[in-house]
Amino acid sequence: MIARWTQLDDARVLEAGGGVGMYAAQIRQRYTPHVEVFDIEHERVLEAREATPHAVVAAAEHLPYPTGYFDTVLSSDVIEHVLDDAVSACEMVRVLKPGGRAIIFTPNRWYPFETHGHYWRGQYHFGNTPLINYLPDALRNQLAPHVRTYTTRGLLRLFDDCPVQVVHYARIFAAYDNIIHRLGDKARRMRDLLYRLEGTPLDIWAYSHLLVIEKQVD
């Protein structure tokens, strides 16, 4: 999906909030040497540097890159964690070249599970928790204050003040690799069935948003 909707061949690519830089390493190996990655956690950046030398510690709200520097920015399940998602969104756009694209994956509010765990009576409980994201914001944010989820409108609103146009938007189901590893072909058939629901009204319950935006030429 990344290669389909963005420029990777010999492109200058940024993985935003890339952790240990797994995507950055693969893009660097397969498509282009001009790959950079940042993350807010120093230990993860040190690990990312083993495969991607241009890895730095940075916050998504204050990127240490020149304006108009990258052809492609990848943000995979990051923007829901940052302190200021609207500022972070516009920073991604700022560092793109005119005509460059950002591809963003982020959780769908209507997915039946909160995959980041939840807090209850001061204790964090790891794992998938059903139906939390269906609660009103005041209640939902008490149980999961450490992560956001987005409706389609809420995600698009982040870019209202940015000079971009939407190239592609979809709701997509997950790969479910861990479940397939445990359950085998039965789980694989379930995943293939869910993939057929993408692009139908039933993808309202998909796992993630896929948003591709393009920076407009001044």
For each residue, the residues with C-beta under 8 A, 3 or more apart:
1: 4 5 103 172 210
2: 5 6 8 23 27 74 103
3: 6 8 31
4: 1
5: 1 2 101 103 167 168 212
6: 2 3 11 71 72 74 101 103 212
7: 11 71 72 100 101
8: 2 3 11 13 27 30 31 32 72
9: 31 32
10: 31 32 34
11: 6 7 8 31 32 34 70 71 72
12: 32 34 36 69 70 71 72
13: 8 24 27 31 32 34 35 36 70 71 72 73 74
14: 35 36 37 38 65 69 70 72 73 74 95
15: 18 21 23 24 27 35 36 37 38 52 74 76
16: 38 60 63 73 74 75 78 92
17: 38 39 40 60 75 78 79 81 82
18: 15 21 22 23 24 37 38 39 48 55 74 76
19: 22 39 41 44 48
20: 44 47 48
21: 15 18 24 25 37 39 44 47 48 49 51 52 55
22: 18 19 25 26
23: 2 15 18 26 27 74 76
24: 13 15 18 21 27 28 35 36 37 48 51 52 55
25: 21 22 28 29 48 51 52
26: 22 23 29 30
27: 2 8 13 15 23 24 30 31 32 35 74
28: 24 25 31 32 33 35 51 52
29: 25 26 51
30: 8 26 27
31: 3 8 9 10 11 13 27 28
32: 8 9 10 11 12 13 27 28 35
33: 28
34: 10 11 12 13
35: 13 14 15 24 27 28 32 52 54
36: 12 13 14 15 24 52 54 55 56 65 70
37: 14 15 18 21 24 45 48 52 54 55 56
38: 14 15 16 17 18 45 55 56 57 58 60 63 64
39: 17 18 19 21 44 45 48 55 57 58
40: 17 57 58 59 60
41: 19 44 45 57
42: 45 46 57
43: 46 47
44: 19 20 21 39 41 47 48
45: 37 38 39 41 42 48 49 55 56 57
46: 42 43 49
47: 20 21 43 44 50
48: 18 19 20 21 24 25 37 39 44 45 51 52 55
49: 21 45 46 52 53 55
50: 47
51: 21 24 25 28 29 48
52: 15 21 24 25 28 35 36 37 48 49 55
53: 49
54: 35 36 37
55: 18 21 24 36 37 38 39 45 48 49 52
56: 36 37 38 45 64
57: 38 39 40 41 42 45
58: 38 39 40 62 63 64
59: 40 62 82 83
60: 16 17 38 40 63 78 79 82 88 91 92
61: 82 83 84 87 88 91
62: 58 59 91
63: 16 38 58 60 91 92 94 95
64: 38 56 58
65: 14 36 69 70 95
66: 69 95
67: 94 95
68: 94 95 96 97 98 100
69: 12 14 65 66 95 96 97
70: 11 12 13 14 36 65 73 95 96 97 100
71: 6 7 11 12 13 96 97 100 101
72: 6 7 8 11 12 13 14 96 100 101 102 103
73: 13 14 16 70 92 95 96 100 101 102 103
74: 2 6 13 14 15 16 18 23 27 102 103
75: 16 17 78 79 92 102 103 104 105 106
76: 15 18 23 104 105
77: 80 81 105 106 107 208
78: 16 17 60 75 81 82 106
79: 17 60 75 82 85 88 89 104 106 148 158
80: 77 85 106 107 147 148 149 150
81: 17 77 78 146 147 148
82: 17 59 60 61 78 79 85 88
83: 59 61
84: 61 87 88
85: 79 80 82 88 89 148 158
86: 89 90 158 161
87: 61 84 90 91
88: 60 61 79 82 84 85 91 92
89: 79 85 86 92 93 158 159 162
90: 86 87 93 94 159 161 162
91: 60 61 62 63 87 88 94 95
92: 16 60 63 73 75 88 89 95 96 102 104
93: 89 90 96 102 159 162 163 164 213 215
94: 63 67 68 90 91
95: 14 63 65 66 67 68 69 70 73 91 92
96: 68 69 70 71 72 73 92 93 100 101 102 215
97: 68 69 70 71 100 215
98: 68 215 216 217 218
99: 214 215 217
100: 7 68 70 71 72 73 96 97 214 215
101: 5 6 7 71 72 73 96 167 212 213 214 215
102: 72 73 74 75 92 93 96 164 212 213 215
103: 1 2 5 6 72 73 74 75 210 211 212
104: 75 76 79 92 155 209 210 211 212 213
105: 75 76 77 172 208 209 210 211
106: 75 77 78 79 80 149 150 155 208 209 211
107: 77 80 111 115 147 148 149 150 207 208 209
108: 111 149 150 171 205 206 207 208 209
109: 133 149 150 151 154
110: 133 134 151 204 205
111: 107 108 115 133 149 205 206 207 208
112: 130 131 134 205
113: 128 129 130 131
114: 117 118 128 129 130 132 133 143 144 147 149
115: 107 111 128
116: 144 146 147
117: 114 124 125 126 127 129 144
118: 114 124 125 129 132 143 144
119: 122 123 124 125 142 143 144 145 146
120: 123 125 143
121:
122: 119
123: 119 120
124: 117 118 119
125: 117 118 119 120 129
126: 117
127: 117
128: 113 114 115
129: 113 114 117 118 125 132 143 144
130: 112 113 114
131: 112 113 134 135
132: 114 118 129 135 140 143 144
133: 109 110 111 114 140 144 149
134: 110 112 131 140
135: 131 132 139 140 143
136: 139 140
137: 140 141
138: 141 142
139: 135 136 142 143
140: 132 133 134 135 136 137 143 144
141: 137 138 144 145
142: 119 138 139 145
143: 114 118 119 120 129 132 135 139 140
144: 114 116 117 118 119 129 132 133 140 141 147
145: 119 141 142
146: 81 116 119
147: 80 81 107 114 116 144
148: 79 80 81 85 107
149: 80 106 107 108 109 111 114 133
150: 80 106 107 108 109 154 155 209
151: 109 110 154 155
152: 155 156 169 171 209
153: 156 157
154: 109 150 151 157 158
155: 104 106 150 151 152 158 209 211
156: 152 153 159 160 166 169 211
157: 153 154 160
158: 79 85 86 89 154 155
159: 89 90 93 156 162 164 213
160: 156 157
161: 86 90
162: 89 90 93 159 213
163: 93 215 216 218
164: 93 102 159 213 214 215 216
165: 213 214 216
166: 156 169 211 212 213
167: 5 101 212 213 214
168: 5 210 211 212
169: 152 156 166 209 210 211 212
170: 198 199 203 209 210
171: 108 152 198 203 204 206 208 209 210
172: 1 105 198 203 206 207 208 209 210
173: 176 191 194 195 197 198 203 206 207 208
174: 191 207 208
175: 191
176: 173 179 180 187 190 191
177: 180 181
178: 181 182
179: 176 182 183 187 191
180: 176 177 183 184 187 188 191
181: 177 178
182: 178 179 187
183: 179 180 186 187
184: 180 187 188
185: 188 189
186: 183 189 190
187: 176 179 180 182 183 184 190 191
188: 180 184 185 191 192
189: 185 186 192 193
190: 176 186 187 193 194
191: 173 174 175 176 179 180 187 188 194 195
192: 188 189 195 196
193: 189 190 196 197
194: 173 190 191 197 198 206
195: 173 191 192 198
196: 192 193
197: 173 193 194 200 202 203 206
198: 170 171 172 173 194 195 203 206
199: 170 203
200: 197 203
201: 204
202: 197 205
203: 170 171 172 173 197 198 199 200 206
204: 110 171 201
205: 108 110 111 112 202
206: 108 111 171 172 173 194 197 198 203
207: 107 108 111 172 173 174
208: 77 105 106 107 108 111 171 172 173 174
209: 104 105 106 107 108 150 152 155 169 170 171 172
210: 1 103 104 105 168 169 170 171 172
211: 103 104 105 106 155 156 166 168 169
212: 5 6 101 102 103 104 166 167 168 169
213: 93 101 102 104 159 162 164 165 166 167
214: 99 100 101 164 165 167
215: 93 96 97 98 99 100 101 102 163 164
216: 98 163 164 165
217: 98 99
218: 98 163
